[in-house]
C-alpha cells in the first residue's frame, strides 16, 4: 500500500468504518463489514502490535463476524443489486444477519429508505441463503 495505510477511524464508530490515511489527513472513508474489519486488523497485527482501540475492535470482530469473507462480499453485492439498499445499510444487514421482519424494520427505523413487505421478504430470503 505504500504511503497509504488503512486503519480504523478513532472515535465512537471504530467498527464498521475504514479510512485511508495519508499522513494525518483522511483521504477517503467507506463503510466495511465486521469481516472486513477483521481482515484489515489481522494484516495490521502481522505488521506489528495493534493499538488499544484496534485490539478492542479486533476482539469484537472475532466474536461477532458471522460469515466468511467471501460469503460476506457476495451477500453485500447481492444486497446492493436489490437497488433500494445503500452501502452502509447493506453493511449493517451483513453484520447483523436479521432473521425476522421486525429485525429489518428496526434496522431501517431511522433511515429514509422505507422497505415494503415484499422487499423485506426478498431481503430475508437472501440473508437466509447465506446463513445456511
PANUNU-801492 format. One record per residue (C-alpha): x, y, z; chain. Coordinates in pm, 1 decimal, always signed. Layout:
<fidrens>
{east = X | north = Y | up = Z | unit = A}
...
</fidrens>
This chain:
<fidrens>
{east = +0.0 | north = +0.0 | up = +0.0 | unit = A}
{east = +297.2 | north = +230.2 | up = +17.2 | unit = A}
{east = +239.4 | north = +563.4 | up = +188.8 | unit = A}
{east = -126.7 | north = +482.7 | up = +231.5 | unit = A}
{east = -236.2 | north = +265.9 | up = +518.5 | unit = A}
{east = -582.3 | north = +150.6 | up = +614.6 | unit = A}
{east = -679.3 | north = +195.7 | up = +975.8 | unit = A}
{east = -998.5 | north = +216.3 | up = +1169.6 | unit = A}
{east = -1127.0 | north = +560.3 | up = +1237.6 | unit = A}
{east = -1075.3 | north = +656.4 | up = +1603.5 | unit = A}
{east = -1383.7 | north = +763.6 | up = +1789.5 | unit = A}
{east = -1727.8 | north = +624.3 | up = +1864.7 | unit = A}
{east = -1763.5 | north = +436.2 | up = +1534.5 | unit = A}
{east = -1438.6 | north = +240.1 | up = +1543.9 | unit = A}
{east = -1615.3 | north = -61.2 | up = +1393.6 | unit = A}
{east = -1769.4 | north = -52.6 | up = +1052.0 | unit = A}
{east = -1559.6 | north = +224.7 | up = +900.8 | unit = A}
{east = -1238.2 | north = +202.4 | up = +711.6 | unit = A}
{east = -1041.4 | north = +510.8 | up = +624.3 | unit = A}
{east = -737.3 | north = +560.3 | up = +409.8 | unit = A}
{east = -489.1 | north = +783.0 | up = +585.7 | unit = A}
{east = -222.7 | north = +986.2 | up = +413.6 | unit = A}
{east = -5.8 | north = +1147.9 | up = +675.4 | unit = A}
{east = -255.6 | north = +1272.6 | up = +931.1 | unit = A}
{east = -541.1 | north = +1354.0 | up = +695.2 | unit = A}
{east = -819.3 | north = +1122.2 | up = +584.6 | unit = A}
{east = -826.8 | north = +1078.4 | up = +208.1 | unit = A}
{east = -1144.5 | north = +867.0 | up = +191.8 | unit = A}
{east = -1384.6 | north = +672.6 | up = +408.3 | unit = A}
{east = -1620.0 | north = +383.8 | up = +336.3 | unit = A}
{east = -1838.3 | north = +151.4 | up = +542.7 | unit = A}
{east = -1699.5 | north = -201.0 | up = +591.8 | unit = A}
{east = -1838.2 | north = -521.7 | up = +737.8 | unit = A}
{east = -1706.3 | north = -681.0 | up = +1055.2 | unit = A}
{east = -1542.8 | north = -947.9 | up = +840.4 | unit = A}
{east = -1351.3 | north = -677.1 | up = +652.1 | unit = A}
{east = -1257.5 | north = -511.3 | up = +981.8 | unit = A}
{east = -1118.3 | north = -844.3 | up = +1097.3 | unit = A}
{east = -917.3 | north = -887.3 | up = +774.6 | unit = A}
{east = -773.5 | north = -535.7 | up = +796.2 | unit = A}
{east = -678.2 | north = -577.6 | up = +1160.8 | unit = A}
{east = -524.3 | north = -920.5 | up = +1101.0 | unit = A}
{east = -297.6 | north = -765.4 | up = +835.5 | unit = A}
{east = -211.9 | north = -483.8 | up = +1076.3 | unit = A}
{east = -142.5 | north = -735.3 | up = +1353.6 | unit = A}
{east = +107.2 | north = -920.5 | up = +1130.7 | unit = A}
{east = +295.1 | north = -592.1 | up = +1075.8 | unit = A}
{east = +316.9 | north = -517.9 | up = +1448.2 | unit = A}
{east = +118.5 | north = -455.4 | up = +1761.9 | unit = A}
{east = -233.8 | north = -322.5 | up = +1749.7 | unit = A}
{east = -322.5 | north = -5.9 | up = +1935.5 | unit = A}
{east = -570.8 | north = -31.7 | up = +2223.4 | unit = A}
{east = -876.8 | north = +65.4 | up = +2016.8 | unit = A}
{east = -771.0 | north = -167.4 | up = +1737.9 | unit = A}
{east = -734.5 | north = -457.5 | up = +1984.0 | unit = A}
{east = -1086.0 | north = -393.3 | up = +2112.6 | unit = A}
{east = -1221.3 | north = -381.4 | up = +1757.0 | unit = A}
{east = -1028.4 | north = -698.9 | up = +1667.8 | unit = A}
{east = -1171.6 | north = -888.3 | up = +1966.3 | unit = A}
{east = -1523.1 | north = -765.7 | up = +1888.4 | unit = A}
{east = -1495.7 | north = -859.2 | up = +1520.0 | unit = A}
{east = -1366.2 | north = -1205.9 | up = +1610.2 | unit = A}
{east = -1664.8 | north = -1267.3 | up = +1836.2 | unit = A}
{east = -1939.8 | north = -1125.9 | up = +1615.1 | unit = A}
{east = -1838.9 | north = -1164.9 | up = +1249.2 | unit = A}
{east = -2096.2 | north = -1414.5 | up = +1124.2 | unit = A}
{east = -1973.8 | north = -1500.7 | up = +774.3 | unit = A}
{east = -1659.7 | north = -1599.5 | up = +592.3 | unit = A}
{east = -1503.4 | north = -1310.2 | up = +395.8 | unit = A}
{east = -1602.2 | north = -1448.0 | up = +53.4 | unit = A}
{east = -1964.4 | north = -1504.4 | up = +158.2 | unit = A}
{east = -1984.5 | north = -1158.3 | up = +317.0 | unit = A}
{east = -1864.6 | north = -994.0 | up = -7.3 | unit = A}
{east = -2110.8 | north = -1197.4 | up = -215.2 | unit = A}
{east = -2400.1 | north = -1107.5 | up = +14.5 | unit = A}
{east = -2301.6 | north = -738.9 | up = +4.5 | unit = A}
{east = -2304.5 | north = -747.2 | up = -376.7 | unit = A}
{east = -2643.3 | north = -917.7 | up = -389.0 | unit = A}
{east = -2794.9 | north = -675.9 | up = -137.2 | unit = A}
{east = -2669.8 | north = -378.0 | up = -337.8 | unit = A}
{east = -2814.8 | north = -530.4 | up = -655.9 | unit = A}
{east = -3160.9 | north = -512.9 | up = -499.3 | unit = A}
{east = -3139.7 | north = -142.4 | up = -578.0 | unit = A}
{east = -3316.3 | north = +10.9 | up = -279.2 | unit = A}
{east = -3041.0 | north = -55.3 | up = -25.5 | unit = A}
{east = -2740.8 | north = +174.6 | up = +16.6 | unit = A}
{east = -2391.7 | north = +53.9 | up = +100.4 | unit = A}
{east = -2398.9 | north = +143.3 | up = +470.9 | unit = A}
{east = -2734.3 | north = -32.9 | up = +507.1 | unit = A}
{east = -2600.2 | north = -344.9 | up = +335.9 | unit = A}
{east = -2304.8 | north = -345.6 | up = +577.5 | unit = A}
{east = -2539.9 | north = -341.6 | up = +877.2 | unit = A}
{east = -2750.1 | north = -620.4 | up = +725.2 | unit = A}
{east = -2441.1 | north = -837.7 | up = +664.8 | unit = A}
{east = -2313.3 | north = -772.4 | up = +1017.3 | unit = A}
{east = -2643.2 | north = -840.2 | up = +1193.6 | unit = A}
{east = -2794.0 | north = -1102.6 | up = +959.6 | unit = A}
{east = -3154.5 | north = -1026.4 | up = +1067.4 | unit = A}
{east = -3395.8 | north = -1319.7 | up = +1088.9 | unit = A}
{east = -3737.1 | north = -1152.2 | up = +1114.7 | unit = A}
{east = -3928.4 | north = -869.1 | up = +950.8 | unit = A}
{east = -3921.4 | north = -685.2 | up = +1283.4 | unit = A}
{east = -3541.1 | north = -704.6 | up = +1290.2 | unit = A}
{east = -3523.7 | north = -549.5 | up = +943.3 | unit = A}
{east = -3773.1 | north = -278.6 | up = +1037.7 | unit = A}
{east = -3563.6 | north = -190.5 | up = +1343.6 | unit = A}
{east = -3250.4 | north = -164.4 | up = +1129.8 | unit = A}
{east = -3428.3 | north = +73.7 | up = +890.5 | unit = A}
{east = -3624.5 | north = +263.5 | up = +1158.6 | unit = A}
{east = -3409.4 | north = +577.7 | up = +1142.0 | unit = A}
{east = -3334.1 | north = +554.2 | up = +771.0 | unit = A}
{east = -3503.4 | north = +744.5 | up = +494.9 | unit = A}
{east = -3530.6 | north = +422.0 | up = +299.1 | unit = A}
{east = -3863.6 | north = +252.1 | up = +353.6 | unit = A}
{east = -3892.3 | north = -110.4 | up = +253.9 | unit = A}
{east = -4221.4 | north = -269.2 | up = +161.0 | unit = A}
{east = -4328.5 | north = -612.7 | up = +279.0 | unit = A}
{east = -4214.6 | north = -777.0 | up = -45.0 | unit = A}
{east = -3873.6 | north = -608.3 | up = -26.1 | unit = A}
{east = -3826.8 | north = -725.3 | up = +332.1 | unit = A}
{east = -3923.5 | north = -1082.5 | up = +238.5 | unit = A}
{east = -3675.0 | north = -1083.4 | up = -52.8 | unit = A}
{east = -3406.8 | north = -945.1 | up = +175.1 | unit = A}
{east = -3471.0 | north = -1207.5 | up = +445.0 | unit = A}
{east = -3469.5 | north = -1491.1 | up = +189.1 | unit = A}
{east = -3137.4 | north = -1370.1 | up = +53.2 | unit = A}
{east = -2983.5 | north = -1344.3 | up = +401.1 | unit = A}
{east = -3120.6 | north = -1687.4 | up = +495.8 | unit = A}
{east = -2947.6 | north = -1838.0 | up = +192.0 | unit = A}
{east = -2611.1 | north = -1711.2 | up = +322.9 | unit = A}
{east = -2679.5 | north = -1809.0 | up = +683.5 | unit = A}
{east = -2705.3 | north = -2179.4 | up = +596.7 | unit = A}
</fidrens>
